[in-house]
Amino acid sequence: MKTGEVPVIWLQAATCSGCSVSVLNSAHPKIAELLLQEVVPGRHINLRFQATVMAGAGEPVLEVLEEAEHSLRGQFLLIVEGAIPMAEGGSFGTLGEEPLAERAAALGRAAQAALALGTCAAFGGIFAARPNPTGCVGLGELFKAEGIATPLINLPGCPPHPDWFVGTVAAILLLGLEGLEEARLLDEYRRPKLFYGKLIHEHCPRRAYFDEGKFAKYLSDEGCLYELGCKGPITHADCPLRLWNGGVNWVIGCGAPCNGCVEPGFPDLVSPFYQKLKEA
């Protein structure tokens, strides 16, 4: 059976590149397997543009973007990492002397589907935090402003777990975005329910302390971290089940509170990080 290639264009906008680093640290499968082997039977990713890992530069690599926009319409997957600067005509972020907002919009219109990787790409994240002088927005907000109807999935996280990325890409290749929507596998924020369907609070190993009313006063204490600012009761992610760094540990396992990084409004709505949630 002939293997079908799926071209992928990965744009990096206002980002720290932490989402790229997280995906590169994928353990099962490893990043080399993800890029060189079939993700699902008969389907292989062809990563054509990714500024952090590619060796090329200048006009030759910009031609890859032009080819995708004009010759691969409806045939490639667009991944956007980082928020999109919109203020002052998008001049706060450019790619090849063209505003990132224009690049993302043009490629978004041409793509078969788009994936907003990380909280900045999904909801604006840290770059859109007050006072947001660069006017950063998430990819969905850009699509809405530009009237772009390309199907979109949000994979928030600061950074997102590599499994969330690999699993979502596999689901897209198997079912297509239309199939995911028809099966109601996305939540109201267009996040895959497989990874974002349950509250961290529901599976937290310190949940029993919460039910008993035993709350830690210092980060080194036993007890629930709710009074030290844990946002687990309002955060939808499977971190306590999936764990990080190849399944070694996670933030609450290290004795620190969850900061709600996968939620819309992060960081403003969940700040200060080390203070108890307001009732509202």
N, C-alpha and C positions, 0 to 999 in steps of 0.2 A: 504494500500500500504506500502510495506516495505521501510524503509528509508535507502538509500545508504550512507555509510560513505566514506569521502574523506580524507585519511591520509595527514597530512601536517607536513613537516619538516621545521623549521624556524631556519636558521643559522645566528648568529651574528658575523660579521668579525670586521674590523676596524670601530667602531661606537661609538657614545656617548650614544646610547640606546634611543635617542630622538624619533626615528621612532616607537619603541615599545611603548613609553609613549603616543605618539599621537594616535596610534591605540587603546590603552587601554582606551583612553578618548572618544571613539566613543559614540555619543549621540543617534543616530537613525540608526541601533539598538544599544543598549548598548553592551559592550563587553561580558557580561554573556549570552545575547541572541545570539550573534554571535557564541559563542563557544558551547552552549548547545542546541540550537534549530536549525531547518532547515533554512539554508540561502535562499534556493529556495525550492519549493515543492519537497519533496523526496530526498533532498541532504543535508547532514550534515557534517560539518568540524570536523575532529578528530585531534586536535593539539597534536602531539606526542613528539615534541621536541622544546623547546623555553627556552634558558638558563636564561632569566630574570625572568620568571614567574613560572618555574617548581621547585618542591621541591627536586627532586632527584639529585644525583651527583655521580661522579665516574664511574666505569665500567658499572653498570646497565643502565645508561642513554646512554653511548656510544654504548651499544648493540642495542639500538633503531636505531641508525644511521646505524649500520651494517645490521640490519634486513631490513631497508628501501632499502639500496643499493643492497642487494642480494635476498631478498624474495618479495619485493614489486616493482620490476622493471616495469616501465610504469604505475604504479597505484597511485603514490603520487604526491602532489604538493610541489615543493621546493620554499621556500621564503628565500631570502638572504637580510640581512640588513647590510650595511657597505661595505666599499671598501675591496678589496682582496690584501694583501701584497704579492708581487712577488719577491722582491729583496732578494739576498742571499738564494735562495732556499725556499723562503717563511717563513724563520725563525722568522720574525718579528710578526707573528701571528699564533698561534697554537691552536688546539682543541684536547685534549687528547694526547698531545705530537706529534701530526701529523699536518703539516702545513695546515692552513685553505685553501690555494689554492688547495691542494690535496683533502681535504674533499669536497670542493665545486665542483671541477671537477668530482670526483667520483659520488657524489650525483646528479650532473647535468646530467651526462650521463644516470643515472638510472631513473630520474624523468619523469613524463608524460609532465610536463610543469614547467617553472621557472618564478618567479616574483622577479624582483630587486626592493626592497622597499627603497625609499629614494634616494637622489642624489648621495650619496657615493656609493651605490650599483649599481646605474644605470650608472654613468659616472665617478666615482672616487671621486668627490666632494672635501670636505675640506682636506681629508687625501691624496689626489693626488695633492694638490696644490704645486706650486714650493716651495722648490726644490725637494720635494717628495723623501726623502732618503730611504723610505721603499718600493718604487716601487709599490705603490697602483694603482689598476686599477678597473674599473667597471666589473660587472659580464659578460656583453656582450663581453668585451675585453678578459676576461679569456676564455670564450667559443670559441671565434675565435682562440685564440692561441692554444687551446687544440683540435680543430676540433670537437667541440660538437655541434650537430645539434638540440638539444632540443629546442622547441619553447620557446621564452622569451618575457615577457612584462616588460617595464620599468615604474616605478611609482616614478619619481623624486619629490623632495621637501625637504626642510630642516627646519622642517620635512614635510612629505606629509600629506595632510588632511586625517583624518580617512575615510571620505566618498569616497575618491579616492580608498582606499584599499578595503572597503566593496563592492563598486560598481563593481570594477574590478573582485574580487573573484566571485561575483554573476554572472557576465557576462561569466567568464570562466566555471562555473558550468552549465550555461544554454546553451552556444554556443560552448564551447571548444575554444582553441586558434586558431585552424584551421578555425573555424567559424568566429572569429573576423577578421582574416586576409582576408578571402574570402569576407567578407562584407566591407573590407577596413575601418575598424574602428580604425586602428592604424596609427599614423603619421610616418614620416621618421625616427624618433628616437624610434620607437616602443612604443610610449605613447598612451593611449586611447584618441581618439579625443573628446570623451564625456566630459573629464575633461581638456584636454590640447589643445583643438581645436581652441581657440580664444585668441587673445592678451588681456592681462589685460587692455591695453590702450583703447580697444574698449568699455569696460564697466565701466571704472573708473568714479566715481562720480565727479572727478575734470577735466574730459575731456573738459568741456566747457571752463574752464580757459585756457587750452592749446590752443584751437581753437582761443580764444580771445587774446592770447599772454600775459596773466597775470600770471607771474611766481613768486612763493614765494622766498623771499631772505633769510628767516630764517624758521626753522621748525614750528614755532608757527604762521606763516603768512597764510592768505588765499591765494589761487592760486595754480597752478599746481606745483608739486614738481620736475619737469623734471630737472631744473637747480641745484637742490640739490641732484642729483644723482639717481632719480627714473628710474628704468629699465623696467617700465611697457610697453614702446613701443616695446620692443624686447622679452617680457616674455609671454609664452603661458600657461595660467592657468585660472581657473574660480573663483579665490579668491574673486573678488568684488561681484559676484553673490551668492556664497556659504557661504561666511563668515566663521569665526573660532569660537572656544569655544562655540559650540552649536548654532551658528548663531548670536553671540553677536556683533562681530566686526572683523576687519582685519587691516593689517599693515597701509595702507594709511588712513583708518578711524581713526587710532590713531595718524595721523599726521606725520608718518615716510614714507620715500620712499621705494618702492619695490626694493629688491636687486637681483632679477632675479634668485632665488635659484633653479628653476626647469630646467634651461637651461644647456646644455653641456658646459663645461668650467668653471662653477661656482666652486670656487670664482675668479679665476685668470682673466677671460675675462670680468668680470663685476666689477672689482675693479679699483680704490677705490670706495667704496659704496656711499660716499657722494659727489662725483664729477660728473659733467655732462658727459653723454655718449660722447665718441669720435665719430666723424662722421663715421669712418670705422666700 
